[in-house]
């Protein structure tokens, strides 16, 4: 079973950054409380961006857990979330690159 990592980029409508942060705070709390196979749901804001730019880092224990997120708590928040966004969210799915990493003499080698 392989973990699934998703990066989602969100851009608030001008002036709606605080509303978006409030909604995402509620969503993230509920996701972590009700989706046990969601291993990480981190919200990162770009400082001083206007309109506000948010990156969400999502880490799921499996593909099934990622798919369950899409049909779970998120559906309750989705209409209001989409209303607060200036453009549709963009997402990218990532997988571990399978590289061996070592540190030697203050250098990072891959």
C-alpha positions in Angstrom: 0.0 0.0 0.0 1.5 3.3 -1.1 1.0 6.7 0.4 -0.6 9.4 -1.7 0.6 13.1 -1.4 -1.5 15.9 -2.9 -0.6 19.6 -3.2 -3.5 21.9 -3.7 -3.0 25.6 -4.6 -5.8 28.0 -3.7 -6.2 31.7 -4.5 -8.8 33.7 -2.6 -11.0 36.3 -4.2 -9.5 39.7 -3.5 -10.5 40.7 0.1 -11.7 37.2 1.0 -8.5 35.8 2.5 -9.6 35.9 6.1 -12.9 34.1 5.1 -10.9 31.5 3.2 -8.6 30.9 6.2 -11.5 30.6 8.6 -13.2 28.0 6.4 -10.0 26.1 5.8 -9.3 26.0 9.5 -12.7 24.4 10.2 -12.3 22.0 7.3 -8.8 20.9 8.3 -9.9 20.3 11.9 -12.9 18.2 10.8 -10.7 16.3 8.2 -8.2 15.3 10.9 -11.0 14.4 13.4 -13.0 12.2 11.0 -10.6 10.8 8.4 -8.1 8.6 10.3 -6.1 7.7 7.2 -5.4 11.4 6.4 -1.9 11.5 7.8 -1.3 15.3 7.2 -3.5 18.2 6.2 -1.3 21.3 6.4 -2.3 24.8 5.3 0.5 27.1 4.3 -0.1 30.8 3.3 2.2 32.9 1.1 3.1 35.9 3.3 1.8 39.3 2.1 0.1 37.8 -1.0 -3.0 39.7 -2.1 -5.1 38.0 -3.1 -4.2 35.4 -0.5 -2.4 32.3 -1.9 -2.7 29.0 0.1 -1.0 25.7 -0.5 -2.5 22.6 1.2 -0.3 19.6 1.7 -2.4 16.4 2.0 -0.9 13.1 2.8 -3.0 9.9 2.8 -2.2 6.4 3.9 -3.5 5.0 0.6 -5.3 5.8 -2.7 -8.6 4.7 -1.1 -8.0 7.2 1.8 -7.4 10.0 -0.8 -10.5 9.1 -2.7 -12.5 8.9 0.5 -11.5 12.5 1.3 -12.9 13.6 -2.0 -16.3 12.2 -1.1 -16.2 12.8 2.7 -16.1 16.0 4.8 -14.9 18.1 1.9 -18.2 17.9 0.2 -19.8 19.8 3.1 -17.4 22.7 2.6 -17.0 22.6 -1.2 -19.7 25.0 -2.2 -18.6 27.8 0.1 -14.9 27.0 -0.6 -15.4 27.4 -4.3 -17.3 30.6 -3.8 -14.3 32.1 -1.9 -11.8 31.2 -4.7 -10.8 33.5 -7.5 -9.8 30.6 -9.8 -10.5 26.9 -9.5 -8.0 25.1 -7.3 -5.1 23.4 -8.9 -3.8 20.1 -7.6 -0.9 17.8 -8.2 -0.3 14.3 -6.9 3.2 13.4 -5.9 4.9 10.1 -5.1 8.3 9.4 -3.4 11.0 9.7 -6.0 12.8 6.5 -4.7 16.2 8.3 -4.5 18.8 7.4 -2.0 19.9 10.5 -0.1 23.0 10.9 2.0 24.8 13.7 3.7 28.6 14.0 3.4 30.8 16.9 4.4 27.9 19.4 4.6 26.7 18.4 1.1 23.5 16.7 0.2 23.9 14.0 -2.3 21.0 12.3 -4.2 
